[in-house]
Amino acid sequence: MDHIISRLVMYGSMPKDTILMQLSDICTSAREGRESRDVLVTRCYQQIKRILIIATDYGFDRNLWQNYLTFLLITDENPFSLTCEKVGATPGGSCNYFAAGDFKIFMELFHYDFSWLENLLGIDCFSRILHYKAIGKPELMYNKNVSEKVQALSDQLDAAKDENEFFDAVTAFYRDYGVGMFGLNKAFRIIEHEDGPVGFHPINNMDKVMLDDLIGYEIQKKKLVDNTKAFVEGRRANNCLLFGDSGTGKSTCIKAIVNEFYPQGLRMIEIYKHQFKNLSNVIAQIKNRNYKFIIYMDDLSFEEFEIEYKFLKAVIEGGVETKPDNILIYATSNRRHLIKETWSDRDDMESGNGLHRSDTMEEKLSLVHRFGVTISFSKPSQQEYFRIVTGLARKNGITMSDEELKAGANKWELSHGGISGRTAQQYVTYLLGMQK
């Protein structure tokens, strides 16, 4: 394996601690007798364990070695894969020559025979992962969407007759789905590092809610859909602020939007208030990618003493560098003006530093004006609340009569926080839990 991997060009920059590079080093050490049998056996099992962890995280099955190599190919961001993400494989491009050579090597790796290493060390772990039978697990434990894509491409690559078929399959995947974590996943959180740029962690268990699952708020949903549709189609679109009473479905609407437009290249990055200082860093990493990104801020509000809103203002419009066309900011808040106002803000007498307090308030309130679309979500009326309850009940197969549902929903809201879409969902969840 060591002599095979050393010939990689476009895909040859993998870190030394990757499973493939570690296995290559193990093979070299075994051939040259540099380490004892016990040490090599331990190292082999360490890498097998890492493959099993990836398989568990992504729900892989059958040939875990080929699944791993496929996962490696579609997550390796190099000049060739990133170019294919944007424009596909350009005919006659010089990179194609080197990539085709790399794919010929990956074909060899796909069908690599580990038997010599197993015989030398007296183990059979590699044979086991080539014919693996995974234990069934709930979808919330892994990203089924990613799992199915990887395994489908893995089967296609296994059946490729030569490096040209292998090349076509991989580049078609890059063109259709992209490369790296952004190509596979819908939503991400950011990871802050002490040194260097922030990283992105995929959210595998995001709610699978779709827009059709949300009952009521038709005008609000239409405004959000129209804006997002224009965005993913490359037309002009606005940042959005969804504000109003808690439990009215603001956050759920944004999750549904991401699920709805994911096939058209929409991705979401969730960022918290204390991370706003990293906004410029985040934007720098995603502005040249072939996706549309929503930077999502949930339950956004600022106390009087907090200054993080200044980072947000600068990024939305106020900075020297304009916000890229492939990025929008969607935020939810229970406050119409995002920032808590005090009577001292309203008092126009000069403060100790010589500034008018009304100027301070105006600076804070100007943040709202930087959202081109503001959508109000108010508490539903009693009639709308009953309509949401009955709609959710019917979607979930509950057969109680409308009158029974209304009577139960009325009792439920009196002791569970009042009328809201969230209360309706909680009541229906309670009914489902009571079913035998």
N, C-alpha and C positions, 0 to 999 in steps of 0.2 A: 504493500500500500504506500509505503514511504516514497518509492521511486515514481509512483503514479502521481501523487499529490504535488510533488516538486515541479511538475510540468505545467501546473495551472498558471494562467496569466491574469485574466480579468477577475477570476474568483480566487486568486492566490494570496489575498491580503487578509485572510481570516486570522483573528487573534490566536495565539498559541494555546490558549486554554479552551478553545472550542473542542467539542467531542471528536470531530474528524481529525484535527491536528494532534490531539492527544493519542488517538488510536494509531495514527501514522508513526508517532514517536515510539509507542509500545512495540509496533512491528519492527522498527529499526533496532530497538534495544534487544528484542528477542532473536533476530537474525544474527546480530553481532555478539550476543552473549554478554551484554553490558550489565545486566541486572539478574538477580537470582529468580528462580521460578516463583517463589512465594511473593516476591515484590511484583512481578509481572501479573500474577493471578489477581493480586489485590488491585492493581491499576486497571485491569480489564473489568473487574466487577464494579469499580467506581464509575467507569464510563457507561457500562450497561445500566447502572442505576440512574445515571443522568438521562439516558435515552428513555427509560421507563417513566421518569418524572415528566419529560416532555410529552410522552404518549398519554399519560394520565391527564395532564393539563389541557391537551387538545383532542382527547378522545380518539387517538389513533388505534388501529387494529390491523391484524394480519401481519404484513411485513413491516415491522417497526424500523428496520434499517433503511429501507427505501422511503418510508414516510419521513424519516429524519433528514435524509439527503434532499428530498423534495422541499421540505420546510426550509432547509438551508439555502437552496436555490432561490426561493421566492421571498426570502427575507434579506438577502445579501444586497446591500445598496452599493453599487459600483457604477462607473461611468456608462457601461453598456446597459445595465438593467434600468437605470434612471432615465436614459434616453428612450429606451423601449416603452417605458411608462408613458412618456409624453407623445411620441410619434410612431411607436411601433418599431420593428426592425427595418431600418432604411436599406433598401436594396443596394448592394455594392459598397456599403460602408466598410472601412478598414477594420473597425471593431468587430464586425461580423466574423472575420477570419479568425481572430483570436478567440472569440466566444465559441465558435464552432469547434475549435480545438479543445477548449475547456469542456464542452458538452460531450465530446468523444471520451474524455477522461472520466467524466461523471457516469457515462454509460458503463465503463469498466468498473467503477466503484459500485454502481447499482447491482452488479452481478459478481461482486468480489467474493472469492471463496476463502472463508475464514478457517476451513478445516485444518490447514497446516498449523495454524496457531493453537487451535483447540487440541490437536494431537500432541503438539509439543508441550503444552501446559497441563494436559489432562482435564480439560473443562469442556462444557457444551453450551455455554450461555449464549453464544452467537447463533447457534442453530435454533435455540429457543425463541429468539426475537424475530427470526425469519418466518416463523409460523405461530404467531402470537394470537391468543384468544382473549380479548379484553372482557372484563367484567362490566355488565351494563350499569350505567349510572345516570342520574337525572341530568337534564340538559343544563341546569343552573350550575353544575360543577365544571362545565367546560363550554367553549364556544362552538356550538354545533355547526354554525355557518363556516367557520374556519376549518373545522375538522373535515367536513364534506369536500371542501375545495381542495385541500391538500391531498386527501386520499384519492380523489378523482384524477388529479394530475399525476399522482404517484403511479396509478394503474396505467395511465396513458404513456408515461415515460418508460415503464417496465416493458411495455409492448412495442416501443419504438424499434424499427428495424435498423436504423443507422443514425449517425449524429445529425443528419438533416431533419429527420422526423423529430428527433429530440429537440433540436433548435426551434422548429416551428411550434412545438407544443409549449415550450417555456416562454418564448417571445409573445405568443398569443395570450398566455396568462398575464404577462406583464402589461400588455395592451388593454386587456379587459378588466383586470383587477388592480393593477399597480404592483409595486414592490415594497417589501418591508412591512412593518407593523401597520402603516397607514393603508396599505393595500388590502389587508385582511380584516381589520377591525373597524367597528363603527365609532367607538367612543374611547376617550383616553383621559387619564389624570396626569398631571405633570409631577415629575420627581425632581426635587432640588438636590444638586450636588454641591459640595463645598468648593470644588475646583471644576472649572469647565462649564459647558452649557447644560441646561436642564434636560432631563430625559422624559420619555413618555411611557406610561404604563397602561396597557389596554384594559378596558372595563369589560369583562367577559359576561357578566350576568345582568346586563342592562335590561330593564323591563321591555318586553316585546310588544307593548301596546301600539296599536295602529290608530289612525285618525277616526276610522269608522267605529272604533270601540268607545270613543268619547261622545257621550250623549249630551246634547244641548250646546250652548255657546257657539252656534253656527256662524254668526257674524265675526266673532273673534277668530275662530279657526280659519275662516276664509281669508281674513287679512294676513294671518301668519303664513298660510299656504301660498297666497299670491306673491308675497314678498320672497319667500324661500324658492319658489318655482322660478322667479325672475333671476335669482341669484345663481342657481345651479345651471340655468340655461345661458349664463354669461351676460345677462342684461343688468342694468343698474338696479341696486337694491339697498335697503336701509338697515341700519342697526335697529334692533327691536327691544322694547321694554314692555314686559307683561306685568301689570301691577294690579293689586286688588286684594280682596279678602283671602285669608288662608283657607286651604282646602278646596279651592275652586277649579283646580286642574291646570294651573299655569305651567308647572314643571312637567306634568304629564304630557301637555301639548307639545312641548319642545322635544321630549323623548320620542313622541309619535312622529314628529316631523323628521327626525333623524332616521328612524326606521323606514319611513315612507320614501325618503330621497337617497338612502344609502346606495341603491343600485346605480344612481346617477352621479356618484362620486362625492356625496356629502359626508363629512366627518365632523365629529364634535370633540372639543377639548374642554373639559371642565376645570375651572380654576377658582381657587378660593381667595378671599379678600387679602389674606396675609401674603399671598403669592403675587400680588399685582406688580410688585417691583420687578418680576421676571417677565412681564408682558412683552417687552421689546425683544427679549431673548427668545421667547416662544415664537413670536411672529417671524423673526429672522430665520428660524429653522423650517417654517412651513410655507413661506411666501413663494418659493419657487417650485413647490410640488404641484402635481397635476390633479389636485383635489380642491373642493370647496370646503372651507373650514368654518364652523360656528364655534366661537369661543364663548362658552356657556358659564354664566355667573348666577348661581341660584341664591335666592333669598338675600338679594343685595340691599344693604343699607349701611349707613355710616353714622356713628355717634359724633357729637360736636367736636370732640378732641381728635378724631381720626383724620389722617391726611392721605390715606391710600387713594381717595377719589382723585387726587391730582395725577397719579400715574394713569388712571383710566381716562381722564380728560385728555391728557397728552397723547395717548395712543389713538383714541377715537378720531381726534381732529387737530389737536393743538400742537403736535410736534413738527419738527422740520421735515421728517420723512413721512410721506403720506401712507395711509393704511393700504396694503395691497388689495387688489380686486378680488382675490380668492378668500378673503377673510371678512366675516361679519361678527358682531358681538350681539348675543341674545342674553338678556338678563330678566330675572323675575324678582319682584319685590312686593312686600305688603305695604310699602309706603309709596305714595304717588310721587314724592319729590326725593326719594332715596335717603335724604339726609334729615335727621331729626332737627326740627327748628325749636328755638327757645325764645322767650320774650325778649331776651337781651339781643338776639339777632334782629328782632323787629324794631327795637329802640334805635333811632337814628342819631343818638348822641355820640360824640366822639369817644372812643375808648382811650386807654392809657397810651397806646402807641400811635395815636393820631389818625386812626383809620375809622371811617364810618362803619358802624356795625351792619347797616343795610347793604354796604358793599360786600361785606363778608358773606352775608346770606345770599346775595345775588351770585357770587362766585360759586357757592355750593349748589344753588338751584340751576345754574347754567349747565350742570352735568346732564340733567334730564333733557335739555334741548338738543343734546348731541345724539340722542336716539331719534332717528327720523320717523319711526313708527312706534306709537305707544298704544297699547291695547288694554282696555279695562276689563277685569274679571270681578264682577260683583256677586254677592251671595245670591243663590237662586230664590225665587219666590216659593211659597209652599207648593203651588201647582207644579212648578218646574222641578222641585225636589222630588215629588212623587213620580214625575215622568222619568227622572233619572233612575230612581229605585226600580220601577217596573221594567224599564229598558234593560238595566243591568241584570235583573232577575231572569228575564226571558233569554238573554244571551247566555246565561249560565244554566239554563234548563230547569229553573225553579218553577213549579207548576201551581203555586198558591194563587188564589184569585186576586184581582187588582184590589178589591176592598180589604182583604186580609193583609196584603202587602202594605197598603197605605196606613192601616191601623198600627201595624207593627213598626213601620218607619216613623210614624208620629211619636210613639212611645220611645223609640230608640234615640231620636234626635234630642228629646227633652233631657236625657241623661248622658249624652255623648257629644257635647260641644255645639249643639245647634245645627241649623240647616246648612249643608254644603255638599258638594260633590263627594268630598272625602267621607263624610258621614254616611252618605248613601252607599258608597263602596264598602265601608266597614259593616254596615247592616247586612248587605248581601253576602259578604264573607262570613258573617255570623250564621246566616241561614244555611249556607253551604256546609259549615262546620257541624250544624245540627242534623244534617241528613245522615241517615244510616248508610 
